[in-house]
């Protein structure tokens, strides 16, 4: 297990073996999820749900719910009976 320490200059230095493939002067975004700190390469695409506000997510859900659904055949009533689930 590696131990990280903040130097006298206030900088957290991470040993290169903990970030394989990172080049000198690589930039990372820091995110905290619970008690875990996540380093993500800066500029990497973030999923919509991480970068949007709650209002934007709600509006996207409303647009999805209002979107026309593809035409599909109806289920036969026997398919909806409890006994038909296990067949």
PyMOL Python script that loads the backbone (N, CA, C, O; Angstrom):
from pymol import cmd

cmd.read_pdbstr("""\
ATOM      1  N   UNK A   1       0.848  -1.174   0.000  1.00  0.00           N
ATOM      2  CA  UNK A   1       0.000   0.000   0.000  1.00  0.00           C
ATOM      3  C   UNK A   1       0.892   1.234   0.000  1.00  0.00           C
ATOM      4  O   UNK A   1       1.832   1.333   0.788  1.00  0.00           O
ATOM      5  N   UNK A   2       0.592   2.162  -0.880  1.00  0.00           N
ATOM      6  CA  UNK A   2       1.362   3.399  -0.971  1.00  0.00           C
ATOM      7  C   UNK A   2       0.790   4.438  -0.007  1.00  0.00           C
ATOM      8  O   UNK A   2      -0.409   4.465   0.269  1.00  0.00           O
ATOM      9  N   UNK A   3       1.673   5.280   0.490  1.00  0.00           N
ATOM     10  CA  UNK A   3       1.274   6.380   1.363  1.00  0.00           C
ATOM     11  C   UNK A   3       1.589   7.679   0.639  1.00  0.00           C
ATOM     12  O   UNK A   3       2.707   7.881   0.165  1.00  0.00           O
ATOM     13  N   UNK A   4       0.601   8.556   0.555  1.00  0.00           N
ATOM     14  CA  UNK A   4       0.791   9.857  -0.081  1.00  0.00           C
ATOM     15  C   UNK A   4       0.946  10.907   1.000  1.00  0.00           C
ATOM     16  O   UNK A   4       0.355  10.810   2.075  1.00  0.00           O
ATOM     17  N   UNK A   5       1.748  11.908   0.697  1.00  0.00           N
ATOM     18  CA  UNK A   5       2.003  12.958   1.681  1.00  0.00           C
ATOM     19  C   UNK A   5       2.068  14.301   0.970  1.00  0.00           C
ATOM     20  O   UNK A   5       2.597  14.412  -0.136  1.00  0.00           O
ATOM     21  N   UNK A   6       1.521  15.318   1.628  1.00  0.00           N
ATOM     22  CA  UNK A   6       1.591  16.677   1.091  1.00  0.00           C
ATOM     23  C   UNK A   6       2.917  17.271   1.525  1.00  0.00           C
ATOM     24  O   UNK A   6       3.271  17.238   2.703  1.00  0.00           O
ATOM     25  N   UNK A   7       3.653  17.819   0.553  1.00  0.00           N
ATOM     26  CA  UNK A   7       4.954  18.405   0.852  1.00  0.00           C
ATOM     27  C   UNK A   7       4.836  19.775   1.498  1.00  0.00           C
ATOM     28  O   UNK A   7       3.735  20.301   1.662  1.00  0.00           O
ATOM     29  N   UNK A   8       5.980  20.352   1.864  1.00  0.00           N
ATOM     30  CA  UNK A   8       6.013  21.681   2.482  1.00  0.00           C
ATOM     31  C   UNK A   8       5.437  22.754   1.560  1.00  0.00           C
ATOM     32  O   UNK A   8       4.993  23.805   2.024  1.00  0.00           O
ATOM     33  N   UNK A   9       5.447  22.485   0.255  1.00  0.00           N
ATOM     34  CA  UNK A   9       4.922  23.452  -0.704  1.00  0.00           C
ATOM     35  C   UNK A   9       3.411  23.329  -0.875  1.00  0.00           C
ATOM     36  O   UNK A   9       2.821  24.065  -1.665  1.00  0.00           O
ATOM     37  N   UNK A  10       2.760  22.391  -0.132  1.00  0.00           N
ATOM     38  CA  UNK A  10       1.314  22.212  -0.217  1.00  0.00           C
ATOM     39  C   UNK A  10       0.867  21.356  -1.385  1.00  0.00           C
ATOM     40  O   UNK A  10      -0.322  21.298  -1.698  1.00  0.00           O
ATOM     41  N   UNK A  11       1.806  20.695  -2.025  1.00  0.00           N
ATOM     42  CA  UNK A  11       1.499  19.891  -3.204  1.00  0.00           C
ATOM     43  C   UNK A  11       1.477  18.419  -2.817  1.00  0.00           C
ATOM     44  O   UNK A  11       2.352  17.937  -2.097  1.00  0.00           O
ATOM     45  N   UNK A  12       0.461  17.716  -3.308  1.00  0.00           N
ATOM     46  CA  UNK A  12       0.381  16.272  -3.109  1.00  0.00           C
ATOM     47  C   UNK A  12       1.126  15.605  -4.251  1.00  0.00           C
ATOM     48  O   UNK A  12       0.739  15.745  -5.411  1.00  0.00           O
ATOM     49  N   UNK A  13       2.168  14.896  -3.940  1.00  0.00           N
ATOM     50  CA  UNK A  13       2.973  14.200  -4.948  1.00  0.00           C
ATOM     51  C   UNK A  13       2.565  12.741  -4.975  1.00  0.00           C
ATOM     52  O   UNK A  13       2.604  12.057  -3.953  1.00  0.00           O
ATOM     53  N   UNK A  14       2.169  12.262  -6.166  1.00  0.00           N
ATOM     54  CA  UNK A  14       1.745  10.875  -6.344  1.00  0.00           C
ATOM     55  C   UNK A  14       2.854  10.141  -7.088  1.00  0.00           C
ATOM     56  O   UNK A  14       3.246  10.565  -8.175  1.00  0.00           O
ATOM     57  N   UNK A  15       3.363   9.055  -6.530  1.00  0.00           N
ATOM     58  CA  UNK A  15       4.418   8.298  -7.209  1.00  0.00           C
ATOM     59  C   UNK A  15       3.940   7.811  -8.575  1.00  0.00           C
ATOM     60  O   UNK A  15       2.781   7.430  -8.738  1.00  0.00           O
ATOM     61  N   UNK A  16       4.838   7.828  -9.547  1.00  0.00           N
ATOM     62  CA  UNK A  16       4.469   7.480 -10.923  1.00  0.00           C
ATOM     63  C   UNK A  16       3.980   6.037 -11.054  1.00  0.00           C
ATOM     64  O   UNK A  16       3.201   5.742 -11.960  1.00  0.00           O
ATOM     65  N   UNK A  17       4.410   5.140 -10.185  1.00  0.00           N
ATOM     66  CA  UNK A  17       3.949   3.758 -10.295  1.00  0.00           C
ATOM     67  C   UNK A  17       2.465   3.621  -9.950  1.00  0.00           C
ATOM     68  O   UNK A  17       1.851   2.609 -10.285  1.00  0.00           O
ATOM     69  N   UNK A  18       1.880   4.615  -9.289  1.00  0.00           N
ATOM     70  CA  UNK A  18       0.449   4.581  -8.996  1.00  0.00           C
ATOM     71  C   UNK A  18      -0.386   5.058 -10.172  1.00  0.00           C
ATOM     72  O   UNK A  18      -1.584   4.777 -10.226  1.00  0.00           O
ATOM     73  N   UNK A  19       0.214   5.769 -11.111  1.00  0.00           N
ATOM     74  CA  UNK A  19      -0.487   6.263 -12.301  1.00  0.00           C
ATOM     75  C   UNK A  19       0.265   5.800 -13.548  1.00  0.00           C
ATOM     76  O   UNK A  19       0.891   6.611 -14.229  1.00  0.00           O
ATOM     77  N   UNK A  20       0.208   4.505 -13.849  1.00  0.00           N
ATOM     78  CA  UNK A  20       0.955   4.018 -15.002  1.00  0.00           C
ATOM     79  C   UNK A  20       0.476   4.682 -16.288  1.00  0.00           C
ATOM     80  O   UNK A  20      -0.723   4.866 -16.497  1.00  0.00           O
ATOM     81  N   UNK A  21       1.401   5.027 -17.120  1.00  0.00           N
ATOM     82  CA  UNK A  21       1.060   5.641 -18.402  1.00  0.00           C
ATOM     83  C   UNK A  21       0.926   7.151 -18.349  1.00  0.00           C
ATOM     84  O   UNK A  21       0.790   7.784 -19.397  1.00  0.00           O
ATOM     85  N   UNK A  22       0.958   7.750 -17.171  1.00  0.00           N
ATOM     86  CA  UNK A  22       0.853   9.203 -17.071  1.00  0.00           C
ATOM     87  C   UNK A  22       2.195   9.828 -17.433  1.00  0.00           C
ATOM     88  O   UNK A  22       3.242   9.413 -16.936  1.00  0.00           O
ATOM     89  N   UNK A  23       2.148  10.818 -18.295  1.00  0.00           N
ATOM     90  CA  UNK A  23       3.360  11.522 -18.716  1.00  0.00           C
ATOM     91  C   UNK A  23       3.611  12.700 -17.773  1.00  0.00           C
ATOM     92  O   UNK A  23       2.731  13.082 -17.001  1.00  0.00           O
ATOM     93  N   UNK A  24       4.798  13.264 -17.839  1.00  0.00           N
ATOM     94  CA  UNK A  24       5.113  14.439 -17.030  1.00  0.00           C
ATOM     95  C   UNK A  24       4.144  15.562 -17.388  1.00  0.00           C
ATOM     96  O   UNK A  24       3.811  15.750 -18.559  1.00  0.00           O
ATOM     97  N   UNK A  25       3.703  16.288 -16.406  1.00  0.00           N
ATOM     98  CA  UNK A  25       2.785  17.422 -16.543  1.00  0.00           C
ATOM     99  C   UNK A  25       1.385  17.009 -16.991  1.00  0.00           C
ATOM    100  O   UNK A  25       0.626  17.840 -17.490  1.00  0.00           O
ATOM    101  N   UNK A  26       1.034  15.731 -16.817  1.00  0.00           N
ATOM    102  CA  UNK A  26      -0.333  15.296 -17.109  1.00  0.00           C
ATOM    103  C   UNK A  26      -1.267  15.979 -16.114  1.00  0.00           C
ATOM    104  O   UNK A  26      -0.910  16.197 -14.957  1.00  0.00           O
ATOM    105  N   UNK A  27      -2.458  16.309 -16.579  1.00  0.00           N
ATOM    106  CA  UNK A  27      -3.436  16.980 -15.720  1.00  0.00           C
ATOM    107  C   UNK A  27      -4.586  16.016 -15.428  1.00  0.00           C
ATOM    108  O   UNK A  27      -5.022  15.264 -16.299  1.00  0.00           O
ATOM    109  N   UNK A  28      -5.063  16.056 -14.193  1.00  0.00           N
ATOM    110  CA  UNK A  28      -6.149  15.188 -13.756  1.00  0.00           C
ATOM    111  C   UNK A  28      -7.202  16.012 -13.039  1.00  0.00           C
ATOM    112  O   UNK A  28      -6.890  16.985 -12.352  1.00  0.00           O
ATOM    113  N   UNK A  29      -8.456  15.609 -13.209  1.00  0.00           N
ATOM    114  CA  UNK A  29      -9.547  16.177 -12.429  1.00  0.00           C
ATOM    115  C   UNK A  29      -9.708  15.305 -11.196  1.00  0.00           C
ATOM    116  O   UNK A  29      -9.610  14.081 -11.276  1.00  0.00           O
ATOM    117  N   UNK A  30      -9.951  15.931 -10.065  1.00  0.00           N
ATOM    118  CA  UNK A  30     -10.102  15.204  -8.811  1.00  0.00           C
ATOM    119  C   UNK A  30     -11.577  15.220  -8.435  1.00  0.00           C
ATOM    120  O   UNK A  30     -12.217  16.271  -8.432  1.00  0.00           O
ATOM    121  N   UNK A  31     -12.106  14.047  -8.120  1.00  0.00           N
ATOM    122  CA  UNK A  31     -13.505  13.922  -7.731  1.00  0.00           C
ATOM    123  C   UNK A  31     -13.551  13.070  -6.477  1.00  0.00           C
ATOM    124  O   UNK A  31     -12.790  12.111  -6.347  1.00  0.00           O
ATOM    125  N   UNK A  32     -14.433  13.410  -5.558  1.00  0.00           N
ATOM    126  CA  UNK A  32     -14.577  12.634  -4.338  1.00  0.00           C
ATOM    127  C   UNK A  32     -15.920  11.926  -4.377  1.00  0.00           C
ATOM    128  O   UNK A  32     -16.963  12.562  -4.524  1.00  0.00           O
ATOM    129  N   UNK A  33     -15.889  10.610  -4.244  1.00  0.00           N
ATOM    130  CA  UNK A  33     -17.089   9.799  -4.219  1.00  0.00           C
ATOM    131  C   UNK A  33     -17.092   9.074  -2.876  1.00  0.00           C
ATOM    132  O   UNK A  33     -16.385   8.083  -2.694  1.00  0.00           O
ATOM    133  N   UNK A  34     -17.894   9.576  -1.940  1.00  0.00           N
ATOM    134  CA  UNK A  34     -17.879   9.015  -0.588  1.00  0.00           C
ATOM    135  C   UNK A  34     -16.527   9.282   0.044  1.00  0.00           C
ATOM    136  O   UNK A  34     -16.112  10.434   0.170  1.00  0.00           O
ATOM    137  N   UNK A  35     -15.841   8.224   0.441  1.00  0.00           N
ATOM    138  CA  UNK A  35     -14.510   8.393   1.037  1.00  0.00           C
ATOM    139  C   UNK A  35     -13.402   8.003   0.060  1.00  0.00           C
ATOM    140  O   UNK A  35     -12.272   7.736   0.469  1.00  0.00           O
ATOM    141  N   UNK A  36     -13.734   7.972  -1.243  1.00  0.00           N
ATOM    142  CA  UNK A  36     -12.765   7.611  -2.275  1.00  0.00           C
ATOM    143  C   UNK A  36     -12.465   8.834  -3.131  1.00  0.00           C
ATOM    144  O   UNK A  36     -13.381   9.542  -3.549  1.00  0.00           O
ATOM    145  N   UNK A  37     -11.192   9.081  -3.391  1.00  0.00           N
ATOM    146  CA  UNK A  37     -10.775  10.161  -4.275  1.00  0.00           C
ATOM    147  C   UNK A  37     -10.443   9.560  -5.634  1.00  0.00           C
ATOM    148  O   UNK A  37      -9.657   8.619  -5.739  1.00  0.00           O
ATOM    149  N   UNK A  38     -11.060  10.124  -6.676  1.00  0.00           N
ATOM    150  CA  UNK A  38     -10.890   9.606  -8.035  1.00  0.00           C
ATOM    151  C   UNK A  38     -10.116  10.626  -8.853  1.00  0.00           C
ATOM    152  O   UNK A  38     -10.460  11.808  -8.868  1.00  0.00           O
ATOM    153  N   UNK A  39      -9.066  10.169  -9.537  1.00  0.00           N
ATOM    154  CA  UNK A  39      -8.311  11.005 -10.463  1.00  0.00           C
ATOM    155  C   UNK A  39      -8.698  10.599 -11.875  1.00  0.00           C
ATOM    156  O   UNK A  39      -8.577   9.432 -12.247  1.00  0.00           O
ATOM    157  N   UNK A  40      -9.159  11.555 -12.654  1.00  0.00           N
ATOM    158  CA  UNK A  40      -9.592  11.316 -14.033  1.00  0.00           C
ATOM    159  C   UNK A  40      -8.788  12.231 -14.933  1.00  0.00           C
ATOM    160  O   UNK A  40      -8.642  13.413 -14.623  1.00  0.00           O
ATOM    161  N   UNK A  41      -8.257  11.719 -16.051  1.00  0.00           N
ATOM    162  CA  UNK A  41      -7.516  12.603 -16.946  1.00  0.00           C
ATOM    163  C   UNK A  41      -8.352  13.828 -17.310  1.00  0.00           C
ATOM    164  O   UNK A  41      -9.517  13.698 -17.686  1.00  0.00           O
ATOM    165  N   UNK A  42      -7.766  15.004 -17.200  1.00  0.00           N
ATOM    166  CA  UNK A  42      -8.483  16.244 -17.495  1.00  0.00           C
ATOM    167  C   UNK A  42      -8.911  16.255 -18.948  1.00  0.00           C
ATOM    168  O   UNK A  42      -8.160  15.839 -19.829  1.00  0.00           O
ATOM    169  N   UNK A  43     -10.109  16.728 -19.191  1.00  0.00           N
ATOM    170  CA  UNK A  43     -10.627  16.818 -20.542  1.00  0.00           C
ATOM    171  C   UNK A  43     -11.313  15.553 -21.018  1.00  0.00           C
ATOM    172  O   UNK A  43     -11.888  15.543 -22.106  1.00  0.00           O
ATOM    173  N   UNK A  44     -11.269  14.483 -20.232  1.00  0.00           N
ATOM    174  CA  UNK A  44     -11.959  13.254 -20.630  1.00  0.00           C
ATOM    175  C   UNK A  44     -13.459  13.494 -20.573  1.00  0.00           C
ATOM    176  O   UNK A  44     -13.950  14.199 -19.692  1.00  0.00           O
ATOM    177  N   UNK A  45     -14.179  12.909 -21.508  1.00  0.00           N
ATOM    178  CA  UNK A  45     -15.632  13.091 -21.554  1.00  0.00           C
ATOM    179  C   UNK A  45     -16.258  12.497 -20.296  1.00  0.00           C
ATOM    180  O   UNK A  45     -15.958  11.370 -19.905  1.00  0.00           O
ATOM    181  N   UNK A  46     -17.129  13.277 -19.678  1.00  0.00           N
ATOM    182  CA  UNK A  46     -17.838  12.813 -18.488  1.00  0.00           C
ATOM    183  C   UNK A  46     -19.262  12.470 -18.877  1.00  0.00           C
ATOM    184  O   UNK A  46     -19.832  13.121 -19.753  1.00  0.00           O
ATOM    185  N   UNK A  47     -19.849  11.466 -18.249  1.00  0.00           N
ATOM    186  CA  UNK A  47     -21.218  11.095 -18.594  1.00  0.00           C
ATOM    187  C   UNK A  47     -22.195  12.225 -18.286  1.00  0.00           C
ATOM    188  O   UNK A  47     -21.958  13.042 -17.396  1.00  0.00           O
ATOM    189  N   UNK A  48     -23.293  12.259 -19.031  1.00  0.00           N
ATOM    190  CA  UNK A  48     -24.284  13.325 -18.877  1.00  0.00           C
ATOM    191  C   UNK A  48     -24.742  13.471 -17.435  1.00  0.00           C
ATOM    192  O   UNK A  48     -24.862  14.588 -16.932  1.00  0.00           O
ATOM    193  N   UNK A  49     -24.998  12.354 -16.766  1.00  0.00           N
ATOM    194  CA  UNK A  49     -25.538  12.429 -15.406  1.00  0.00           C
ATOM    195  C   UNK A  49     -24.541  13.022 -14.420  1.00  0.00           C
ATOM    196  O   UNK A  49     -24.950  13.489 -13.357  1.00  0.00           O
ATOM    197  N   UNK A  50     -23.236  13.019 -14.736  1.00  0.00           N
ATOM    198  CA  UNK A  50     -22.233  13.604 -13.837  1.00  0.00           C
ATOM    199  C   UNK A  50     -22.028  15.085 -14.096  1.00  0.00           C
ATOM    200  O   UNK A  50     -21.627  15.816 -13.191  1.00  0.00           O
ATOM    201  N   UNK A  51     -22.296  15.546 -15.320  1.00  0.00           N
ATOM    202  CA  UNK A  51     -21.993  16.935 -15.642  1.00  0.00           C
ATOM    203  C   UNK A  51     -23.229  17.814 -15.681  1.00  0.00           C
ATOM    204  O   UNK A  51     -23.101  19.033 -15.806  1.00  0.00           O
ATOM    205  N   UNK A  52     -24.432  17.235 -15.580  1.00  0.00           N
ATOM    206  CA  UNK A  52     -25.651  18.019 -15.697  1.00  0.00           C
ATOM    207  C   UNK A  52     -26.229  18.345 -14.324  1.00  0.00           C
ATOM    208  O   UNK A  52     -25.942  17.680 -13.328  1.00  0.00           O
ATOM    209  N   UNK A  53     -27.045  19.381 -14.306  1.00  0.00           N
ATOM    210  CA  UNK A  53     -27.728  19.759 -13.069  1.00  0.00           C
ATOM    211  C   UNK A  53     -28.957  18.872 -12.897  1.00  0.00           C
ATOM    212  O   UNK A  53     -29.387  18.234 -13.858  1.00  0.00           O
ATOM    213  N   UNK A  54     -29.529  18.817 -11.701  1.00  0.00           N
ATOM    214  CA  UNK A  54     -30.757  18.036 -11.518  1.00  0.00           C
ATOM    215  C   UNK A  54     -31.881  18.483 -12.454  1.00  0.00           C
ATOM    216  O   UNK A  54     -32.636  17.649 -12.952  1.00  0.00           O
ATOM    217  N   UNK A  55     -31.999  19.781 -12.695  1.00  0.00           N
ATOM    218  CA  UNK A  55     -33.048  20.275 -13.595  1.00  0.00           C
ATOM    219  C   UNK A  55     -32.805  19.784 -15.023  1.00  0.00           C
ATOM    220  O   UNK A  55     -33.759  19.435 -15.719  1.00  0.00           O
ATOM    221  N   UNK A  56     -31.554  19.751 -15.469  1.00  0.00           N
ATOM    222  CA  UNK A  56     -31.240  19.264 -16.816  1.00  0.00           C
ATOM    223  C   UNK A  56     -31.531  17.773 -16.935  1.00  0.00           C
ATOM    224  O   UNK A  56     -32.028  17.318 -17.965  1.00  0.00           O
ATOM    225  N   UNK A  57     -31.223  17.006 -15.882  1.00  0.00           N
ATOM    226  CA  UNK A  57     -31.515  15.571 -15.907  1.00  0.00           C
ATOM    227  C   UNK A  57     -33.022  15.331 -15.938  1.00  0.00           C
ATOM    228  O   UNK A  57     -33.496  14.443 -16.647  1.00  0.00           O
ATOM    229  N   UNK A  58     -33.778  16.126 -15.168  1.00  0.00           N
ATOM    230  CA  UNK A  58     -35.235  15.982 -15.158  1.00  0.00           C
ATOM    231  C   UNK A  58     -35.816  16.304 -16.530  1.00  0.00           C
ATOM    232  O   UNK A  58     -36.707  15.598 -17.004  1.00  0.00           O
ATOM    233  N   UNK A  59     -35.328  17.352 -17.169  1.00  0.00           N
ATOM    234  CA  UNK A  59     -35.816  17.724 -18.498  1.00  0.00           C
ATOM    235  C   UNK A  59     -35.470  16.640 -19.520  1.00  0.00           C
ATOM    236  O   UNK A  59     -36.289  16.328 -20.383  1.00  0.00           O
ATOM    237  N   UNK A  60     -34.284  16.070 -19.436  1.00  0.00           N
ATOM    238  CA  UNK A  60     -33.901  14.988 -20.352  1.00  0.00           C
ATOM    239  C   UNK A  60     -34.804  13.784 -20.146  1.00  0.00           C
ATOM    240  O   UNK A  60     -35.172  13.124 -21.117  1.00  0.00           O
ATOM    241  N   UNK A  61     -35.169  13.480 -18.910  1.00  0.00           N
ATOM    242  CA  UNK A  61     -36.071  12.367 -18.636  1.00  0.00           C
ATOM    243  C   UNK A  61     -37.453  12.645 -19.217  1.00  0.00           C
ATOM    244  O   UNK A  61     -38.077  11.756 -19.796  1.00  0.00           O
ATOM    245  N   UNK A  62     -37.930  13.881 -19.062  1.00  0.00           N
ATOM    246  CA  UNK A  62     -39.243  14.232 -19.629  1.00  0.00           C
ATOM    247  C   UNK A  62     -39.238  14.085 -21.152  1.00  0.00           C
ATOM    248  O   UNK A  62     -40.194  13.568 -21.730  1.00  0.00           O
ATOM    249  N   UNK A  63     -38.169  14.537 -21.796  1.00  0.00           N
ATOM    250  CA  UNK A  63     -38.082  14.392 -23.255  1.00  0.00           C
ATOM    251  C   UNK A  63     -38.088  12.918 -23.649  1.00  0.00           C
ATOM    252  O   UNK A  63     -38.733  12.539 -24.627  1.00  0.00           O
ATOM    253  N   UNK A  64     -37.371  12.086 -22.893  1.00  0.00           N
ATOM    254  CA  UNK A  64     -37.343  10.656 -23.175  1.00  0.00           C
ATOM    255  C   UNK A  64     -38.734  10.050 -22.995  1.00  0.00           C
ATOM    256  O   UNK A  64     -39.174   9.253 -23.823  1.00  0.00           O
ATOM    257  N   UNK A  65     -39.432  10.427 -21.909  1.00  0.00           N
ATOM    258  CA  UNK A  65     -40.758   9.872 -21.643  1.00  0.00           C
ATOM    259  C   UNK A  65     -41.766  10.310 -22.699  1.00  0.00           C
ATOM    260  O   UNK A  65     -42.685   9.555 -23.019  1.00  0.00           O
ATOM    261  N   UNK A  66     -41.615  11.501 -23.241  1.00  0.00           N
ATOM    262  CA  UNK A  66     -42.547  12.023 -24.240  1.00  0.00           C
ATOM    263  C   UNK A  66     -42.211  11.580 -25.661  1.00  0.00           C
ATOM    264  O   UNK A  66     -43.008  11.786 -26.576  1.00  0.00           O
ATOM    265  N   UNK A  67     -41.063  10.985 -25.852  1.00  0.00           N
ATOM    266  CA  UNK A  67     -40.641  10.572 -27.201  1.00  0.00           C
ATOM    267  C   UNK A  67     -41.538   9.441 -27.695  1.00  0.00           C
ATOM    268  O   UNK A  67     -41.967   8.604 -26.901  1.00  0.00           O
ATOM    269  N   UNK A  68     -41.825   9.406 -28.991  1.00  0.00           N
ATOM    270  CA  UNK A  68     -42.654   8.320 -29.520  1.00  0.00           C
ATOM    271  C   UNK A  68     -41.955   6.975 -29.363  1.00  0.00           C
ATOM    272  O   UNK A  68     -40.742   6.864 -29.542  1.00  0.00           O
ATOM    273  N   UNK A  69     -42.721   5.985 -29.035  1.00  0.00           N
ATOM    274  CA  UNK A  69     -42.183   4.636 -28.849  1.00  0.00           C
ATOM    275  C   UNK A  69     -42.318   3.845 -30.148  1.00  0.00           C
ATOM    276  O   UNK A  69     -43.247   4.074 -30.923  1.00  0.00           O
ATOM    277  N   UNK A  70     -41.412   2.934 -30.382  1.00  0.00           N
ATOM    278  CA  UNK A  70     -41.527   2.109 -31.595  1.00  0.00           C
ATOM    279  C   UNK A  70     -42.766   1.221 -31.515  1.00  0.00           C
ATOM    280  O   UNK A  70     -43.206   0.830 -30.434  1.00  0.00           O
ATOM    281  N   UNK A  71     -43.304   0.920 -32.670  1.00  0.00           N
ATOM    282  CA  UNK A  71     -44.482   0.069 -32.741  1.00  0.00           C
ATOM    283  C   UNK A  71     -44.077  -1.365 -32.401  1.00  0.00           C
ATOM    284  O   UNK A  71     -43.178  -1.931 -33.023  1.00  0.00           O
ATOM    285  N   UNK A  72     -44.742  -1.935 -31.420  1.00  0.00           N
ATOM    286  CA  UNK A  72     -44.472  -3.312 -31.024  1.00  0.00           C
ATOM    287  C   UNK A  72     -45.796  -4.046 -30.862  1.00  0.00           C
ATOM    288  O   UNK A  72     -46.812  -3.417 -30.566  1.00  0.00           O
ATOM    289  N   UNK A  73     -45.807  -5.351 -31.050  1.00  0.00           N
ATOM    290  CA  UNK A  73     -47.053  -6.096 -30.868  1.00  0.00           C
ATOM    291  C   UNK A  73     -47.437  -6.151 -29.388  1.00  0.00           C
ATOM    292  O   UNK A  73     -46.581  -6.139 -28.504  1.00  0.00           O
ATOM    293  N   UNK A  74     -48.739  -6.213 -29.148  1.00  0.00           N
ATOM    294  CA  UNK A  74     -49.224  -6.340 -27.777  1.00  0.00           C
ATOM    295  C   UNK A  74     -48.887  -7.716 -27.232  1.00  0.00           C
ATOM    296  O   UNK A  74     -48.769  -8.684 -27.983  1.00  0.00           O
ATOM    297  N   UNK A  75     -48.734  -7.791 -25.917  1.00  0.00           N
ATOM    298  CA  UNK A  75     -48.511  -9.085 -25.277  1.00  0.00           C
ATOM    299  C   UNK A  75     -49.839  -9.811 -25.156  1.00  0.00           C
ATOM    300  O   UNK A  75     -50.878  -9.210 -24.885  1.00  0.00           O
ATOM    301  N   UNK A  76     -49.779 -11.089 -25.360  1.00  0.00           N
ATOM    302  CA  UNK A  76     -50.976 -11.908 -25.194  1.00  0.00           C
ATOM    303  C   UNK A  76     -51.326 -11.920 -23.702  1.00  0.00           C
ATOM    304  O   UNK A  76     -50.417 -11.960 -22.873  1.00  0.00           O
ATOM    305  N   UNK A  77     -52.609 -11.887 -23.335  1.00  0.00           N
ATOM    306  CA  UNK A  77     -52.995 -11.873 -21.914  1.00  0.00           C
ATOM    307  C   UNK A  77     -52.400 -13.014 -21.102  1.00  0.00           C
ATOM    308  O   UNK A  77     -52.122 -12.846 -19.914  1.00  0.00           O
ATOM    309  N   UNK A  78     -52.199 -14.184 -21.730  1.00  0.00           N
ATOM    310  CA  UNK A  78     -51.603 -15.307 -20.984  1.00  0.00           C
ATOM    311  C   UNK A  78     -50.172 -15.004 -20.547  1.00  0.00           C
ATOM    312  O   UNK A  78     -49.692 -15.564 -19.561  1.00  0.00           O
ATOM    313  N   UNK A  79     -49.492 -14.125 -21.272  1.00  0.00           N
ATOM    314  CA  UNK A  79     -48.118 -13.765 -20.912  1.00  0.00           C
ATOM    315  C   UNK A  79     -48.070 -12.931 -19.639  1.00  0.00           C
ATOM    316  O   UNK A  79     -47.045 -12.881 -18.960  1.00  0.00           O
ATOM    317  N   UNK A  80     -49.173 -12.281 -19.322  1.00  0.00           N
ATOM    318  CA  UNK A  80     -49.202 -11.401 -18.169  1.00  0.00           C
ATOM    319  C   UNK A  80     -49.689 -12.100 -16.903  1.00  0.00           C
ATOM    320  O   UNK A  80     -49.699 -11.500 -15.828  1.00  0.00           O
ATOM    321  N   UNK A  81     -50.090 -13.360 -17.024  1.00  0.00           N
ATOM    322  CA  UNK A  81     -50.531 -14.092 -15.848  1.00  0.00           C
ATOM    323  C   UNK A  81     -49.333 -14.611 -15.077  1.00  0.00           C
ATOM    324  O   UNK A  81     -48.292 -14.918 -15.658  1.00  0.00           O
ATOM    325  N   UNK A  82     -49.485 -14.706 -13.787  1.00  0.00           N
ATOM    326  CA  UNK A  82     -48.399 -15.155 -12.915  1.00  0.00           C
ATOM    327  C   UNK A  82     -47.855 -16.524 -13.337  1.00  0.00           C
ATOM    328  O   UNK A  82     -46.646 -16.750 -13.312  1.00  0.00           O
ATOM    329  N   UNK A  83     -48.745 -17.422 -13.719  1.00  0.00           N
ATOM    330  CA  UNK A  83     -48.324 -18.773 -14.071  1.00  0.00           C
ATOM    331  C   UNK A  83     -47.464 -18.768 -15.344  1.00  0.00           C
ATOM    332  O   UNK A  83     -46.610 -19.636 -15.527  1.00  0.00           O
ATOM    333  N   UNK A  84     -47.696 -17.789 -16.212  1.00  0.00           N
ATOM    334  CA  UNK A  84     -46.951 -17.725 -17.470  1.00  0.00           C
ATOM    335  C   UNK A  84     -45.529 -17.228 -17.315  1.00  0.00           C
ATOM    336  O   UNK A  84     -44.721 -17.379 -18.231  1.00  0.00           O
ATOM    337  N   UNK A  85     -45.209 -16.645 -16.187  1.00  0.00           N
ATOM    338  CA  UNK A  85     -43.873 -16.083 -15.979  1.00  0.00           C
ATOM    339  C   UNK A  85     -42.823 -17.202 -15.923  1.00  0.00           C
ATOM    340  O   UNK A  85     -41.688 -17.016 -16.360  1.00  0.00           O
ATOM    341  N   UNK A  86     -43.205 -18.346 -15.391  1.00  0.00           N
ATOM    342  CA  UNK A  86     -42.233 -19.396 -15.132  1.00  0.00           C
ATOM    343  C   UNK A  86     -42.118 -20.405 -16.271  1.00  0.00           C
ATOM    344  O   UNK A  86     -41.355 -21.366 -16.170  1.00  0.00           O
ATOM    345  N   UNK A  87     -42.857 -20.198 -17.339  1.00  0.00           N
ATOM    346  CA  UNK A  87     -42.805 -21.133 -18.472  1.00  0.00           C
ATOM    347  C   UNK A  87     -41.678 -20.817 -19.398  1.00  0.00           C
ATOM    348  O   UNK A  87     -41.492 -21.505 -20.401  1.00  0.00           O
TER     349      UNK A  87
END
""", "prot")
cmd.dss("prot")
cmd.show_as("cartoon", "prot")
cmd.util.cbc("prot")
cmd.orient("prot")
